[in-house]
Amino acid sequence: MRLLSIIFVTFASLLLVCGCGPAAPNDTPSTNDAAARKEAAPAPKEVVIGGLFPLTGAISTFGESSRNGMMLAVAEVNAAGGIKLGDVNVPVRAVYEDTEGVQEKTVNAAEKLLHLSKVQGIIGEVASSNSLAAAPLAQTAQVPMISNASTNPAVTQVGDFIFRACFLDSFQGQVMAKFAYGDLGKRRAAVLYDNASDYSKGLSEFFQESWRQLGGEVVAVESFSDEAQTEDFKPQLTNIKAAAPDFLYVPTYYTGASAIIKQARELGLDVVAGGGDGWDSPKLAELGGPAVNGNYFSNHFSMDEPRPEVQSFVKTYREKFGADPDALASLAYDAAKILMTAMRNAASTDGVIVRNAIQGIIMEGVTGRISFDQQRNPVKSAVILTLADGKQQLVTRIEP
């Protein structure tokens, strides 16, 4: 309900200030209108793309990685001459705002990018709740927004200028259910999720649905409110232990997952745990210690893949930032490349024209082969990773 209230207030504010709501897909300009806009618009002196990232707060490592991925993509495009618009090559300038991982701050950050920085495209946000807060603003401004990591299906449903570079929670929940049931042979699952997070709630629901369809039993479902503010998960874990599961699904971010798994082991709940892409951070092993070893999570990217797109990206990222890239970095890199490739293909920065160009893209990205369905969601595969001695290892890749 809190999320719905925030989105309602955002829409109401826009109605008062702009006198209109976000454009519906059926109300957007046609291809002919877009061609006329392209003919009339002068070429800008630079392309400006913006990033909405949680650079401080509970999931700040996600924001830092995302910013790095976007900046690397921009640097590579500029090194190759920028984006050709008309008869000239135009440099790309990247700007970004810190959302602090908070919905209200995300709205403020999006307004800055759109109205002060005058960006022609947005990468981000990371968390689904924050993307849902920002998306109505981008939709109203007709500025394409590509979330690199928001996996909740509702994000792109805001409007036809909203895309994502990651797979959906519906696919991710299904992937882990199939892996745990089929590959690990588990049958009795318990779930512990964050009921203040759209991401966590969505993954919990999709996992449970897929698990039951496969023939598995959900023996316990427990929840908590806001992993950033929660330190003691033992009451929920005690209830879960009493239900005797053989698999524990923890669809949270790395801060909560590390604490939950560590406390589960302290209680003697030694079953294998699984999660989603929210686990993907070096902090997971740092915070969880040996307890996180031997568990599994679904993800978008693995450094172990031999594909040239992956190995080239990993090498360049390490050289530039002195660290290994995670999935958030690779997704932001791909999202920025999608946006800039669409501008290059369309020879335009007009929002309508770029939106149409994004819809038709087929690209070999770091996170796999990417194309978009009619709901502006990418059609792509997922990987399953495990942890050994605190390091990620590729287990398998699962196609859609």
SVG drawing of the C-alpha trace seen along z (x, -y; Angstrom):
<svg xmlns="http://www.w3.org/2000/svg" viewBox="-5 -23 49 58">
<polyline fill="none" stroke="black" stroke-width="0.4" points="0.0,0.0 2.9,-2.4 4.2,-2.0 0.7,-2.6 0.4,-5.8 3.7,-7.1 2.9,-6.4 -0.5,-8.1 1.0,-11.2 3.6,-11.3 0.9,-11.1 -1.2,-13.7 1.7,-16.1 2.4,-15.7 -1.3,-16.4 -1.1,-19.7 2.2,-20.8 1.9,-19.6 -1.9,-19.4 -1.5,-15.9 -0.7,-12.3 1.7,-9.8 1.1,-9.0 -0.6,-5.7 0.9,-3.4 -2.1,-4.0 -1.7,-7.7 2.0,-8.0 3.0,-9.5 3.0,-7.3 6.0,-6.4 5.1,-9.2 4.9,-11.7 8.3,-10.5 9.8,-11.0 8.5,-14.6 10.0,-15.2 13.4,-13.9 13.3,-16.1 12.5,-19.2 14.9,-18.7 18.4,-20.2 21.3,-17.9 22.4,-18.6 26.0,-19.4 26.2,-16.5 24.1,-13.5 23.3,-13.5 22.2,-10.2 21.4,-10.0 21.8,-7.3 19.5,-6.7 21.6,-4.7 21.6,-4.0 25.1,-5.2 24.5,-5.4 22.3,-3.3 21.7,0.4 22.3,1.5 25.0,-1.0 27.3,1.7 24.6,2.1 24.6,-1.6 28.4,-1.8 28.5,1.2 25.7,-0.2 27.4,-3.6 30.7,-2.0 29.0,0.1 27.2,-2.9 30.4,-5.0 32.4,-2.3 29.9,-2.0 29.9,-5.7 33.7,-5.8 33.8,-3.1 31.3,-4.9 33.2,-8.2 36.5,-6.5 34.9,-5.2 33.9,-8.7 30.6,-9.2 27.1,-8.9 26.6,-10.1 23.6,-12.4 23.1,-13.7 26.5,-14.6 28.4,-15.0 29.6,-12.7 28.4,-13.9 30.0,-13.0 28.1,-11.4 28.0,-12.9 26.9,-10.8 25.4,-12.3 24.0,-10.5 22.0,-11.1 22.1,-9.2 18.7,-7.8 19.9,-6.6 17.8,-3.5 14.7,-5.4 11.5,-6.0 11.1,-9.6 14.7,-10.4 14.4,-8.5 11.6,-10.8 13.7,-13.9 16.7,-12.4 14.6,-11.7 13.2,-15.2 16.8,-16.6 17.9,-14.4 14.8,-15.3 14.4,-19.0 17.9,-20.3 20.3,-18.0 17.8,-17.6 18.8,-14.0 17.7,-12.2 17.6,-8.8 17.8,-7.3 19.6,-4.1 18.2,-2.8 17.0,-2.5 18.1,0.8 15.3,1.7 11.8,2.3 10.1,0.0 12.4,-2.9 12.0,-2.3 8.2,-2.3 8.5,-5.7 10.6,-7.2 9.0,-5.6 5.9,-7.9 8.1,-10.9 10.1,-9.5 6.9,-8.3 5.3,-11.8 8.5,-13.5 8.7,-10.9 12.3,-10.1 13.3,-6.4 14.2,-4.8 15.9,-1.4 16.1,0.1 19.2,2.3 18.1,4.5 14.4,4.0 12.9,7.4 9.3,6.8 6.8,7.1 5.0,3.9 7.9,1.7 7.5,1.7 3.7,1.7 4.0,-2.0 4.2,-3.0 5.8,-2.5 8.9,-4.6 9.9,-2.2 12.2,0.8 14.5,3.1 17.7,4.9 17.2,7.7 14.9,10.7 11.6,10.7 11.0,12.0 8.5,14.5 11.3,16.1 13.8,15.8 11.4,17.5 10.7,20.2 14.4,20.8 15.3,21.4 12.2,23.6 13.2,25.8 16.8,25.9 16.1,26.8 13.5,29.3 15.1,30.9 18.9,30.6 19.0,30.6 16.2,33.0 14.5,30.9 10.8,31.3 10.0,29.3 10.6,25.6 10.3,22.8 10.3,19.1 11.5,16.0 10.9,12.7 10.8,8.9 7.2,7.8 8.3,4.1 10.0,4.9 8.2,5.4 11.2,7.3 11.2,9.7 7.4,10.2 7.3,10.8 10.1,13.4 8.5,15.2 5.1,15.4 6.6,16.6 8.9,19.2 6.0,20.6 3.7,20.9 6.4,22.7 7.4,24.9 3.8,26.1 3.3,26.7 6.4,28.9 4.9,31.0 6.9,29.5 5.4,28.6 5.8,25.2 6.0,26.0 6.5,22.6 6.3,18.9 7.6,16.2 8.2,12.5 9.8,9.4 9.6,5.7 12.6,3.9 15.9,5.8 17.8,2.6 16.3,2.1 16.1,5.8 18.9,7.5 17.2,10.4 15.6,13.1 15.7,15.9 11.9,15.8 11.0,16.5 13.8,19.0 12.7,20.9 9.3,21.3 10.8,22.4 13.0,25.0 10.0,26.5 8.4,27.1 11.5,29.3 12.1,28.0 14.9,29.3 15.3,26.0 15.1,22.4 14.3,19.7 15.5,16.2 14.5,13.7 16.1,10.6 19.1,8.4 22.6,9.4 22.4,7.6 19.4,9.6 20.4,12.8 23.8,12.9 22.3,12.3 19.5,14.8 21.7,17.6 24.2,17.0 21.5,17.0 19.9,20.1 23.2,22.0 23.4,20.7 20.0,22.2 21.0,25.5 18.9,25.0 21.5,26.4 19.4,26.8 20.6,25.5 19.4,21.9 18.7,20.2 18.0,16.7 17.8,14.3 20.0,11.7 19.8,9.5 22.5,11.8 25.0,10.6 27.5,8.6 31.0,9.2 29.4,8.2 27.4,11.4 30.4,13.5 32.0,10.7 28.9,10.4 27.8,14.0 31.2,15.7 31.5,19.4 27.7,19.9 26.9,18.6 29.1,21.3 27.3,24.1 24.2,22.1 22.8,21.0 21.3,17.9 19.9,17.0 21.7,14.2 22.2,12.4 25.9,12.8 28.9,14.9 32.6,14.0 33.3,17.7 31.5,17.6 33.9,17.9 31.9,15.7 34.1,12.9 31.6,10.2 32.0,11.4 35.8,11.8 36.4,8.4 34.1,6.7 35.7,8.3 39.2,7.4 38.3,3.7 36.3,3.3 39.2,4.7 41.6,2.4 39.4,-0.7 38.0,-0.1 40.5,2.4 37.7,4.8 35.7,7.6 32.3,6.7 29.1,8.0 25.7,8.5 24.6,5.0 27.7,3.6 27.1,5.8 23.4,5.0 24.0,1.2 26.7,1.6 24.2,3.4 21.4,1.0 23.6,-2.0 24.8,-0.3 21.2,0.5 20.2,-3.2 23.2,-4.5 22.9,-1.9 19.3,-2.9 20.3,-6.6 23.0,-5.7 20.6,-3.5 18.0,-6.2 20.4,-9.1 18.3,-10.9 17.9,-11.7 14.2,-12.4 12.4,-10.3 9.8,-8.9 12.3,-7.9 14.7,-6.4 11.9,-4.5 10.9,-2.9 14.6,-2.1 15.0,-0.4 12.0,1.8 13.6,3.2 17.1,3.9 18.7,7.3 22.1,7.2 24.7,9.6 25.3,8.1 27.5,9.1 24.5,10.6 23.4,12.6 21.5,12.1 19.0,9.3 15.8,8.5 12.5,7.0 9.0,8.3 5.9,6.2 5.9,5.3 9.5,3.9 11.0,6.8 14.1,8.6 14.0,12.1 17.2,13.7 18.5,16.5 19.6,16.8 22.6,18.4 22.7,20.3 25.7,19.5 27.0,21.1 29.6,19.9 32.7,21.8 35.2,20.2 33.3,16.9 33.7,16.9 31.0,17.2 31.1,20.2 29.0,20.9 26.8,23.9 24.5,23.7 22.8,21.4 19.0,21.8 17.3,20.6 13.8,19.0"/>
</svg>
